[in-house]
């Protein structure tokens, strides 16, 4: 991360990580980098761009789609991408991901927040080979909105699931498509790797 230009000092855990330790969730990102997966990457819950910029700069991605509904986070993400001449490789989708046109997400400090949403099958081009998804419990509805991507592109998945119920809900969508957990679990908020059988 030393060669990357960082946005000006920001607050929050990810920005603090950038300035003190490097990439946030670096163990998972190092694993993804070692996989050397070529093709388009999909970062669902892109936040301020940590994973998006990593995928665009450190992995053999052809393009990165960053799905993020927060205008404030998108501003930092765009700045981070532009500072590092990566804007042409990144497409920001400024909505939440779901199987409906709105979604409510509960945040620990903000409570329930409504967002406009899109089905990723309708806004993302074919060729997705890797998906990272961290959207605070809304993962199953986002997965239901991208079943074409899952069935046709067959990407490797990295999906956050805080509880056994979250994991069961995720598996209820991706299990019938042939996905299984690899046993690899990353991050403080558990993020599981899934592959096709």
C-alpha positions as CSV (number, residue, x, y, z in Angstrom):
1,X,0.0,0.0,0.0
2,X,3.0,2.3,0.3
3,X,2.9,3.3,-3.3
4,X,-0.8,4.2,-3.3
5,X,-2.0,7.7,-2.7
6,X,-4.5,7.9,0.1
7,X,-7.4,10.4,0.4
8,X,-6.8,13.1,3.1
9,X,-7.1,12.0,6.7
10,X,-10.5,10.5,7.3
11,X,-12.2,9.1,10.4
12,X,-13.5,5.6,10.8
13,X,-12.0,2.2,11.2
14,X,-11.0,1.7,7.6
15,X,-9.3,5.1,7.2
16,X,-7.4,4.6,10.5
17,X,-6.3,1.2,9.2
18,X,-5.0,2.8,6.0
19,X,-2.9,5.3,7.8
20,X,-1.6,2.9,10.5
21,X,-1.4,-0.6,9.1
22,X,-2.3,-0.7,5.4
23,X,-5.1,-2.5,3.7
24,X,-8.2,-3.2,5.9
25,X,-9.0,-6.9,6.1
26,X,-5.6,-7.6,4.6
27,X,-5.6,-11.4,5.3
28,X,-8.6,-11.9,3.1
29,X,-7.3,-9.6,0.5
30,X,-3.9,-11.4,0.4
31,X,-5.8,-14.7,-0.1
32,X,-7.8,-13.2,-2.9
33,X,-4.7,-11.8,-4.5
34,X,-3.0,-15.2,-4.4
35,X,-5.9,-16.8,-6.2
36,X,-5.0,-14.8,-9.3
37,X,-8.6,-14.7,-10.6
38,X,-8.9,-12.9,-14.0
39,X,-12.1,-11.2,-15.0
40,X,-14.5,-8.6,-13.5
41,X,-14.8,-8.3,-9.7
42,X,-17.9,-7.2,-7.8
43,X,-17.6,-5.4,-4.5
44,X,-21.0,-5.2,-2.9
45,X,-20.9,-2.9,0.1
46,X,-17.8,-1.1,-1.2
47,X,-17.9,1.6,1.5
48,X,-15.0,4.0,1.0
49,X,-13.2,1.8,-1.5
50,X,-10.6,-0.3,0.4
51,X,-11.5,-3.6,-1.3
52,X,-12.4,-1.9,-4.6
53,X,-9.1,-0.2,-5.0
54,X,-7.2,-3.3,-3.9
55,X,-9.1,-5.4,-6.5
56,X,-8.3,-2.8,-9.2
57,X,-4.6,-2.3,-8.3
58,X,-3.4,-5.6,-6.8
59,X,-5.4,-8.3,-8.6
60,X,-5.7,-9.4,-12.3
61,X,-9.2,-7.9,-12.5
62,X,-10.4,-6.5,-15.9
63,X,-12.9,-4.2,-14.2
64,X,-14.3,-3.6,-10.7
65,X,-18.0,-2.8,-9.9
66,X,-18.4,-1.0,-6.6
67,X,-21.9,-1.2,-5.2
68,X,-22.4,1.4,-2.5
69,X,-25.5,3.5,-1.6
70,X,-23.9,6.1,0.7
71,X,-23.1,9.4,-1.1
72,X,-20.4,10.2,1.5
73,X,-18.7,6.8,1.1
74,X,-18.9,7.1,-2.7
75,X,-17.1,10.5,-2.5
76,X,-14.2,9.0,-0.7
77,X,-14.1,5.9,-3.0
78,X,-14.1,8.1,-6.1
79,X,-11.3,10.3,-4.6
80,X,-9.2,7.2,-3.7
81,X,-9.7,5.8,-7.2
82,X,-8.9,9.1,-9.0
83,X,-5.8,9.7,-6.8
84,X,-4.4,6.4,-8.1
85,X,-5.4,6.6,-11.7
86,X,-7.9,3.8,-11.3
87,X,-11.2,5.6,-12.1
88,X,-11.4,4.1,-15.6
89,X,-11.2,0.6,-14.2
90,X,-14.0,1.1,-11.6
91,X,-17.7,1.5,-12.1
92,X,-19.6,2.8,-9.1
93,X,-23.2,1.6,-8.7
94,X,-24.8,4.2,-6.3
95,X,-27.5,1.9,-4.9
96,X,-28.0,-0.9,-2.4
97,X,-28.1,-4.4,-3.9
98,X,-31.4,-6.4,-3.4
99,X,-34.1,-8.3,-5.1
100,X,-36.5,-5.3,-4.8
101,X,-36.3,-1.6,-5.5
102,X,-35.8,-0.5,-1.8
103,X,-34.2,-2.0,1.2
104,X,-33.9,-1.2,4.9
105,X,-30.6,-1.9,6.6
106,X,-30.0,-1.8,10.3
107,X,-26.7,-0.3,11.4
108,X,-25.5,-0.5,15.0
109,X,-25.1,3.2,15.5
110,X,-27.6,4.7,12.9
111,X,-30.5,2.3,13.4
112,X,-32.6,1.4,10.3
113,X,-31.7,3.2,7.2
114,X,-33.7,2.9,3.9
115,X,-31.9,2.8,0.5
116,X,-32.9,2.7,-3.1
117,X,-31.8,-0.7,-4.5
118,X,-31.2,-2.5,-7.7
119,X,-31.0,-6.1,-8.9
120,X,-27.4,-6.7,-9.8
121,X,-28.4,-9.0,-12.6
122,X,-30.0,-5.9,-14.3
123,X,-27.0,-3.5,-13.9
124,X,-23.8,-5.5,-14.1
125,X,-22.3,-6.9,-17.4
126,X,-21.6,-10.6,-17.7
127,X,-18.1,-11.8,-16.8
128,X,-18.1,-11.5,-13.0
129,X,-15.5,-13.8,-11.6
130,X,-15.2,-12.7,-7.9
131,X,-17.8,-11.2,-5.5
132,X,-17.1,-9.7,-2.1
133,X,-20.3,-8.9,-0.2
134,X,-20.5,-7.1,3.2
135,X,-23.9,-5.4,3.5
136,X,-25.0,-5.8,7.2
137,X,-27.3,-8.8,6.9
138,X,-28.9,-7.9,3.6
139,X,-26.7,-10.4,1.7
140,X,-29.6,-13.0,1.0
141,X,-31.8,-10.4,-0.7
142,X,-28.8,-9.1,-2.8
143,X,-27.9,-12.7,-3.8
144,X,-31.5,-13.3,-4.9
145,X,-31.1,-10.2,-7.2
146,X,-28.0,-11.7,-8.8
147,X,-28.9,-15.3,-9.6
148,X,-28.1,-14.9,-13.3
149,X,-24.6,-13.8,-12.3
150,X,-24.2,-16.7,-9.9
151,X,-25.5,-19.3,-12.4
152,X,-23.8,-18.0,-15.6
153,X,-20.6,-16.4,-14.4
154,X,-20.0,-18.8,-11.5
155,X,-17.8,-16.4,-9.5
156,X,-15.9,-17.2,-6.3
157,X,-17.8,-15.6,-3.4
158,X,-16.6,-13.9,-0.1
159,X,-19.8,-13.2,1.9
160,X,-20.1,-11.8,5.4
161,X,-22.4,-13.7,7.8
162,X,-22.5,-12.6,11.4
163,X,-24.7,-15.4,12.8
164,X,-25.7,-19.0,12.1
165,X,-29.0,-17.6,10.9
166,X,-27.2,-15.3,8.4
167,X,-25.2,-18.2,7.1
168,X,-28.3,-20.4,6.7
169,X,-30.1,-17.6,4.8
170,X,-27.1,-17.2,2.5
171,X,-26.9,-20.9,1.9
172,X,-30.6,-21.1,1.1
173,X,-29.9,-18.9,-1.9
174,X,-26.5,-20.1,-3.1
175,X,-26.6,-23.8,-2.0
176,X,-29.2,-24.8,-4.7
177,X,-26.9,-23.3,-7.3
178,X,-24.1,-25.6,-6.2
179,X,-22.1,-23.4,-3.9
180,X,-20.4,-24.7,-0.8
181,X,-18.2,-23.1,1.9
182,X,-14.5,-23.8,1.5
183,X,-13.8,-23.7,5.3
184,X,-11.9,-20.4,4.9
185,X,-13.2,-17.7,7.3
186,X,-11.7,-14.2,7.3
187,X,-12.1,-10.9,9.2
188,X,-13.4,-9.7,12.6
189,X,-16.9,-9.8,11.1
190,X,-16.9,-13.4,9.7
191,X,-16.5,-13.5,6.0
192,X,-16.8,-16.9,4.3
193,X,-15.4,-18.1,1.1
194,X,-17.7,-20.1,-1.2
195,X,-17.0,-22.0,-4.4
196,X,-19.0,-24.2,-6.8
197,X,-18.8,-28.0,-6.2
